[in-house]
């Protein structure tokens, strides 16, 4: 799944965005499983931040 980069190799913006999306989604799922917040609160937060 991942590749080790050599020296000063760069990743594309698309690759960086995808990696960030995976991390954020995983963190949100973990917080939901632990009961920190629920799916409805998560969806509501996404909707309110999209309108800003």
Secondary structure, 3 states (H helix, E strand, C coil): CCCCCCCCCCCCHHHHHHHHHHHHHHHHHHHHHCCCCCHHHHHHHHHHHHCC
